[in-house]
């Protein structure tokens, strides 16, 4: 198991290096610069600013300087948020994005797994067709469509529950109050609920046809025990392999959601940094996202290896 883990770590290091390299040169190749504005700076001031941020040096030298500092955890100052370093901005926004992503994934796992098992147990019946139809809609409709629709329905118009009018905030964080989290968490969770339910349904249908499940039924074991104690572990293997990229996708997919709901997450900083050509902020967020994706994929590989020892031999 240790050798299996070391192989995965060894493969992650060059991946991170390639991501940093491509992002650095793509950002520099984009038109415009961090100090461009409608009112052009005097040449002397612009020259001094570029010298202060090492932007006056050759591109390869800039890359080597940044690589050396990034290896020490120094992502430099933000070009636009002058009172903060990139590390401080990431430390401020990452907990917000992580909280949204973890709640959304927990909700997606709970609902998606339940719906997938229900569809598998009622295969080719109306329950199965209903779940798969709703899942297909959840996959095809993007978050930038569901977010305004849910905002309009539950934020602007509101709903009536037991005779009481109930509405949710359409924006803002308010220190992570649950009312402010309901809509963005729901928007992030909906596509994952659809995907997880389809994955679980397909895996569960295949497992329920296995010989050992037929043997368990022949012994007279209750259906609940067969599903929870025997079938669920085997059916969860495809789900485990999907969870690493899925959780990373939820965190990185919060870019649009954070913009729509005005949340101070890391995704919002990334969008603002890209629009303002804030090189250091974009690079810092990309490195943070890359490390998260690699770490989550590594965790998924380890869990998969525990559940199915055969993958350790590959």
Buried (B, 14 or more C-beta within 10 A) or exposed (E): EEEBBEEBEEEBEEEBEEBBEEBBEEBBEEEEBBBEEEEEEEEEEBEEBBEEBEBBBEEEEBBEEBEEBBEEEBBBBBBBBEEBBBBBBBEBBBBBBBBBBBBBBEBBBEBBBBBBBBBBBBEEEEBBEBBBEBBEEBBEBEBEEBBBEBBEBBBEEEEEEEEEEEEBBBBEBEEEEEEBBBBBBBBBBBBBBBBBBBBBBBBBBBBBEBEEBEEBBEEEBEEEEBBEEBBBEBBBBBBBBBBBEBBBBBBBBBBBBBBBBBBBBBBBBBBBBBEBBBBBBBBBBBBBBBEBBBEBBBBBBBBBBEBBEEBBEE
